[in-house]
Amino acid sequence: GDVRDLPVASITRLADGGRREEIAQAWWLRADPVSLEADLQQVRLLPTRYLDVYPEEARDLVAECNALLQGDGLTLEAPEPTRWYLRLEADPSLRTWPLSEAEDRDITGLLPEGAASPHWRALLTELQMLLHSSTVNARRLERGRPPINSLWLWGGGFLPRLKPGRFADVYANDPVARGLALLADRTPELPPATAGDWLAQGGTNAESLVVPDDSGYDRANVEVQAWAVWVTALEQSWFAPCVTLL
């Protein structure tokens, strides 16, 4: 596969608290809650930063979806409000696009492809009808929040095998990085805000991997000014101090 079909779902499922032995037995697919906005020209996927899914909303919507999915022998899980998963026994022969590639774009050419895609597209249509009529979305619309009216299928695959990592310490908030650390038999910690904080909490191991928290920067935002502010903050809090340490 290419970058479109990296097994992100199994890796982040591990980061979200799953047992490694159980996760390794299944083929996982992310089925994240999204909001689609249609007009006469296109169907656009709203950036997920606007969704703001409450835990109780995720719980209720997943229960409603599972009532439909059980007919297909499928179960939807939501260990995190914005990260939902389908557990399958085998590879369903799907090609998908990462959620980050679809945000703020017309999704017409980005739907699942492959031998099994007609079945999955039909299933998605049924789920969209169910979500459209959900009381959860009625309440969201009353509060001026975008409806959760579809699921985005992506990142399918079995849990890969990794050799133990060469990094003694891993600091990351990103679920992919945390899952990969766990796969490499490392227990990830949350990243300090700055290189100074890292040193203060005993981060003197040269074989450390720090993945700075980028939650303050929106990748779907193409404004040069916003990008410059984010990069400048990284320079001041991490890159410049690390160069000095070297």
Summary of the structure (lengths in Angstrom):
residues: 246
radius of gyration: 19.7
end to end distance: 38.4
largest distance: 60.0
contacts: 711
relative contact order: 0.16
helix: 41%
strand: 18%
